[in-house]
Amino acid sequence: MNKSALLLIDIQNDYFPSFSGSKMPLPAMDKAIVNANKLLMAARDSNTPIIHVKHVMTSDTAPFFRPRTLGAELHESVRPITGEAIIEKTKPNSFLNTGLEDYIRNRKIEHLTICGAMSQMCIDATVRAAVDLGFKVTVACDACAAANIEHNSISVPFDMVHASIMAPLSSSYADVWPTSDCLP
């Protein structure tokens, strides 16, 4: 079997409606974290490599994930422990201008299970990049969260945004399964 790792993307305070002062609350983030935590605990129990990705914007005036703020910190329910990697990024693609690819290749990891936020940005960009780089990818779809968005005066609710990302990923890029099917 391929050597696997768990990649938790941007599970940071600013995305949680329950976090006081949240700058970008995602409607389903509190639900997604329950499943992300299940994946994290299972990975720890099975000694699967764990990589936390943390998005930190480059400006103190950014709308969220501002440098040196509590909102940019990883959420307490998935806080890394000793031995778990933390990769910081400034763009949606977790591989772009980071050491993520080198970290994965140096450990001979071939398969990534991915969860986190936002489905329509960093999850989508990272999954596509990972596949383009030759990695096999599984997305734990119920451990991801999306935002409500608007385009051309059309409001798209978060659940439709999430589905509109997971569907093409599932058909062309990755295995997209519920958390229960991703657990060892």
Disulfide bonds with the S-S distance in Angstrom:
none
